[in-house]
Structure formats: C-alpha cells, structure tokens
Amino acid sequence: MPRAKLNSKASQFIYNRYIAGDPTREMAYEEEVTNAEIARKIYDLRMKAGLTQQQLADRVGTTKSAISRLEDSDYAGHSLSMLRRIAGTLGKRVEIRFLPARRTA
C-alpha cells in the first residue's frame, strides 16, 4: 500500500498491481517519491524567492546545471550539504525526520 492514497483509481490500480507487496519495488517507489518531493520543494522555494536557476546557483556557489539537476524529479544525488546550502540561501533550514518503517505483509 502506498504511503498516501493515490489521486486516481488508475494510479492506485497500477500501484496495487505492479508495486504493492514487492518489497524491492515498494522501496524503489518510495525513493522515487522522495526524489520528486525534494525536487519540487527546491523548485517551489526558488520560485517563491523570485530567483532564476542561475541566480540561485550564483548565491549557493554552484552552477545552473547543478540547480537544474536538483530540480529534476529523476535526480537521486541530493546531498545534505547542498540542501543545507540552498536552504540557508533561501532563509530556510533542512529538517530530517526518522519515521517508523512501513510493515509489509
């Protein structure tokens, strides 16, 4: 079962059919969801600050292509140090929580 109910019956069906019950696929799904959430959060924070990717890159001390990669939902190389640099530049902080593992049947 996904960590949250999916938005459509079709998505829920696909998840239930191809992912649910397979620990390897469930783990991969969760990682992809997390990567997409991080990418979206970076994008949203940058847009709220009214910055281009280049402007954020300049303030963080990296390249525009690095910011572009971080905002790509397929990117899996988010480092805590880079997330902290971005957060600090945007007047935010990074918070990490450890949650109970989901039990699989």
N, C-alpha and C positions, 0 to 999 in steps of 0.2 A: 504494500500500500504506500502511495507517495506521502511525503511529509505534509502535504496540503492537498485538499481536493482540487483536481484539475478543472480548468474553466469550461471544458466542453465534454460532452458524452463521448465524442470520438477520441479525444486525447486520453480520457480515462480508460476507454476500451483498449487503446493501443498500449497504454502503460500496463494494464492488467494482463493483457495477452502476451506481451513480449518482455516485460521487465519484472513485474511483481513475482516474488517467490524465488528469483535467481539472485543470490547474494552478490555475485560479481556484477551483474547488470544493475542491480539496485545501487551498489556503491558507485559505479560509473555514472549513473543518472544523477545521484546526489552531488558528485563532483562537478558535473556539467551545470547543474542548477546553481551551485555555489559560484562557479566561474562567471556565469551570466549575471548573477546578483552583484558581484564585485564590479564587473564591467559597467553595469547600469548605474551603480552608485557613483562611480568615478565620473561618468558622463553627466549624470544629474547634478552633482556638486559643481563640476566645471561650468555647466550651462547656467546654473543659479548664480555663480560668481561672474558671469558675463565674459568668460575667457575663451579664447580660441585654444586649440591644442598647442599651437606654437607658444602662445603667451603662458600657458600653464607649464609647458616644458621649460621655458626660459626661467620661470620662477622656481621650479623644482631643481633645475640644473641637469636636465636631460634633453633628449631630442623629441621632436614632434612625432617621429615614428614610434618612439617608446610609449608615448601617451596614446597614440593610435592603437598600438598592440594591447595596452592595458584596458582600453575601452572595447576591445573585441571580445565578444562572449565566448569565442572558441579558445582564447588565450588561457593557458593553465600555469603561467610562470609568475604569478603575482608574488612579490616578496614583501615581507612585513616591513622591511626598511623603506622600500619605495612607497608603500601605502602610507607609512608614517610621514614621509616627506611631503606627499601630496596632501594629506590631511592637515599637516601643520601649515602649509602654504595657504590652504583654504580656511584656516581658522577652526579646524576640527581636530579630533583625536580619534585614534583607532581603538575600538573596544573588542576584545576577544572573549567569547564565552564558550565554555565546555558544557555541552548538553548531554543528557542521557542517550545512550545508543538506542536506536530503534531495534526492537526484537523482531527477528524473522521467524516465521513458523516453519 
